[in-house]
Amino acid sequence: MKWLLVAFALAVLSGCAAEMARVSAGHIGCHPDDITIEDVRPGIHTASWIAKCKGKAYICSGSNERNSCKPMEQ
């Protein structure tokens, strides 16, 4: 049963990662297929994640109404 929950969680997160890449693309200027999503932190009304593309990392956040990304400080 435990493995089923893990498999379900991975399936949900992979779908979320694709959506987060799509949302991030407009803010960071990369195609969604070129973006890697890491460190996803879901919240009740908002979520945050790190989007990486072309050697740069961006901290992103979003809700149903508003999304944003800004370059991470190195």
N, C-alpha and C positions, 0 to 999 in steps of 0.2 A: 504493500500500500504506500509506503514511504517513497519508493522509487517513482510511483505514479504521480505523486504530488511534485516531486522534483522535475519530472518530465513536463508536467503541465506548466510549472513556473517558468521553465526554460522556453517553452513555446510562446508563452505570453510575452516574456521579455524580448524575444527575438522579433516579434511583431511590433512591440513598442520601439525597439531600436530602429527599425525601418522607418517608422513614423517620425521619430526624433531626428533621424538623418534628413528626412524630407523637410522638416520644419527648419532645421539648422542650415540647410543649403542656401536658402534665400538670404540668410544673415552673414554667412561666411564666404560666399562666392564659390562653392565647390558643388559638384554634382553629387546627389545623394549616394550613388554607388561608390564614390571615392571617400566617403566619410566613415570613420570608425567611431562608434559610441561607446563610452566607458563611464564607469562610476555613476550609474543611474541611481538617483535618490528620489523615489516617489513620495509625494506628500498627499494630504487630503485634497487640497485645491490646486497645488502647483507641484512641479517636479523640477529637478535640476540634473544636469548631465554634462559630461565633457565630450566635445566633438573634436576629432582630430582629422586633419586633412593637409596634405603637402608639407608635412613636418611641423605644422603649427597646431596648437591646442587652443580651444575656445571653451569658456565656461558658459553654459546655456541654461536658461530656465524658461518655464512656460506653464501656461494654464490654458483653459479652453478659449480664452479671449485674447491673450497676449503672450508673445514669445520674444526672447531676445538672446543674443550671444555676444560675448566680448572676448577679445584676446586674453589669454592667461598670461600673467606676468612670469617671466622666466627666472 
